[in-house]
Amino acid sequence: MNYAKNASRLTRGLGNGLTGLSVFASGVSTYLAVSNGTDNTSTWVNLGISVGGAALTVFGAPVLVTCAAIGGTVWGIGQLVAGDEINGWIDNNFGY
């Protein structure tokens, strides 16, 4: 039983650490975009998804945490694979 309890603590700590790192990276990215005058709607969408996912992770029920993790993973992979296209679509349709 102690192994399961310790594994649960480890995965929770790892998850919280990665969530914090994600929010920090999104914050730095947003700050740089605003500082350089290159921010647009997609900048704020990406920050909102990061902060919203983190809030669900911290304050949500286990089902919401799982949904936030899956959604964040899908969004992150999408940004890695086709981030320019996704952000371009957001900015072209909803940008300022």
Contacts in CASP RR format, 6 or more apart in sequence:
PFRMAT RR
TARGET T0000
AUTHOR 0000-0000-0000
METHOD contacts of the structure
MODEL  1
MNYAKNASRLTRGLGNGLTGLSVFASGVSTYLAVSNGTDNTSTWVNLGIS
VGGAALTVFGAPVLVTCAAIGGTVWGIGQLVAGDEINGWIDNNFGY
15 57 0 8 1.000
16 57 0 8 1.000
16 58 0 8 1.000
19 53 0 8 1.000
19 54 0 8 1.000
19 57 0 8 1.000
19 58 0 8 1.000
20 54 0 8 1.000
22 50 0 8 1.000
22 54 0 8 1.000
23 50 0 8 1.000
23 51 0 8 1.000
23 54 0 8 1.000
25 50 0 8 1.000
26 46 0 8 1.000
26 47 0 8 1.000
26 48 0 8 1.000
26 50 0 8 1.000
26 51 0 8 1.000
27 47 0 8 1.000
27 50 0 8 1.000
29 43 0 8 1.000
29 46 0 8 1.000
29 47 0 8 1.000
30 39 0 8 1.000
30 43 0 8 1.000
30 44 0 8 1.000
30 46 0 8 1.000
30 47 0 8 1.000
33 39 0 8 1.000
33 40 0 8 1.000
33 43 0 8 1.000
34 43 0 8 1.000
40 87 0 8 1.000
40 90 0 8 1.000
40 91 0 8 1.000
40 95 0 8 1.000
40 96 0 8 1.000
41 90 0 8 1.000
41 91 0 8 1.000
41 94 0 8 1.000
41 95 0 8 1.000
41 96 0 8 1.000
42 86 0 8 1.000
42 87 0 8 1.000
42 88 0 8 1.000
42 90 0 8 1.000
42 91 0 8 1.000
42 95 0 8 1.000
45 90 0 8 1.000
46 79 0 8 1.000
46 87 0 8 1.000
49 72 0 8 1.000
49 75 0 8 1.000
52 68 0 8 1.000
53 68 0 8 1.000
53 72 0 8 1.000
56 64 0 8 1.000
56 65 0 8 1.000
56 67 0 8 1.000
56 68 0 8 1.000
57 65 0 8 1.000
57 68 0 8 1.000
57 69 0 8 1.000
60 68 0 8 1.000
78 86 0 8 1.000
79 86 0 8 1.000
79 87 0 8 1.000
END
